Amino acid sequence: CSHNLFQVKKLCAQVLWLDGGHVRMAGSAAEVCDAYADAMRETRTAEALGPVTGERLLRVGDVTLRDAAGREALEFETGQELRLEILVRRAPGTEISPGVAIGLVRADGLVCHCFATSEEGARLQSLGGDTFLAELRIPELALLGGNYQLNVATIDNQSPLVMLDVQEGLAPFSVVNPGTDWGVSRIPHIWGSSR
């Protein structure tokens, strides 16, 4: 049971959508999740703007990856710093508190980690008007070698269950592991005896 549509799509083949205790739809995960997301977006748009305009309330803009020095980068080493910048544009006249949810995904679809501004009390920086900047800094990238990408969704920081704009496969990048570690991530550890 979940409102996290990304995880539902990844984990489930069949989905049942309950609305007020009644079955609203049942079928493939992709079909039901997309219908649910459309219904939730329409509800949020109606609540925030009155009549539905078809415009997304919060739109994902440019996504940029940077290294520790602030240079744009598409390749990182395990243990290096990675900085992520996401522009978000809010529909004029809305009062939504802009936020983002980010899925860091390996090329084969494995979700390595998810970040959400609403979960960590983070706020986006206003760039003036209805444009905002989300900045995420990963001081020591724990991922091991491979190709990765980002799935980014805009959310209302005050009501984060509904993803307003979802963009998948953004900012593809690669990680090079100079060590001999094998797996998905480098987990800090110490060998030895507790005696």
Beta strands, then each sheet from edge to edge (+ up, - down):
strand 1: 14-19
strand 2: 22-28
strand 3: 58-66
strand 4: 75-77
strand 5: 82-90
strand 6: 98-106
strand 7: 111-116
strand 8: 125-126
strand 9: 131-138
strand 10: 146-156
strand 11: 159-176
sheet 1: 1+ 2-
sheet 2: 3+ 5- 9+ 8-
sheet 3: 4+ 11+ 10- 6+ 7-
end
